[in-house]
Structure formats: C-alpha cells, structure tokens
C-alpha cells in the first residue's frame, strides 16, 4: 500500500511497520516463505523491536542501530546473530523506503557489522576418529543420534543446518 505525497513527516512506528513488512515482503529466490517469516518474526520480536521500541522510523539514527547491535552481543548472542538482526532491520527499512512508507533514511550506513572471521581454530575429526565416534553414538546414544551424526559428517552439515532440514530438501534421485 503506497502513500502519496511527501513522506518526510510520516510517523510510522517500528511495530506497525514490522507487521506490514512481515505480511508483504517476499525475498526473491526464497525456498520457504513461511519459514522466513517465522524466523524474521522471531528476530524482530526478540531483538529489533525491544531495541527500537515505539520510536518513529524517521527518528532512528546510527547510534540507535549501534546500540541495538551492542545489545544483541551483550546478551551473549553470537556475532552471526547480530549480523542477522542488523541485516533484517536494514532490509525492513529499505523495503519501507521502496514502498514509499517512509522517506529515504539509512541509519545502517556506516555501522560496522561484527566480523565473522573465525577467531579460534576448528579441530576436525580425522579418518580414525570418525568411525570411533559413529560406533560410540550407535552403541551408547539414543536411536537417532547415530543417523544425525553420520548425516552431519558425511554431508558436511552443521547442527543448525541439520535441524533445519525438511523432507522436501532431500533429492532422492
């Protein structure tokens, strides 16, 4: 829904804009729109809206974005989570500008995203450790643990990727 005329004085609040964004925004090349909306809703409710509150969108400034980022990190969340929060909030604002719901403003410009460079080395399993781990999981773990560990190892998946798998993601051909 577009509004005509100047949007300079528009006082769209973050929560109402967030609700409209969740209802209308559909990223291109998206596998599962409902899953995207579920995750976006969670990020908005847990991180973006508590940080920006009822603040009119046009009054959000760079320092507010930095405070939101810092709040996520202080809460013990990962740098990747902080990046996801910032990316979603930035996407919401760019969408609102494109829909002419708010005037052009970009408080995300110049705000550093946390570096995702690995700071600690990863210790991979070697060819001897893989069968030992699988044997231990099969013998001592709950029934699905063996299959889950094997899938992660042989498909190169991380825990979150394994947890996010759906039957439609598997190509049985």
Secondary structure, 3 states (H helix, E strand, C coil): CCCCCCCCCCCCEHHHHHHHHHHHCCCCCCCCHHHHHHHHHHHHHHHHHHHHCCCEHHHCCHHHHHHHHHHHHHCCCCHHHHHHHHHHHHHHHHHHHHCCCCCCCCCCCCCCCCCCCCCCCCCCCCHHHHHHHHHHHHHHCCCCHHHHHHHHHHHCCCHHHHHCCCHHHCCCC
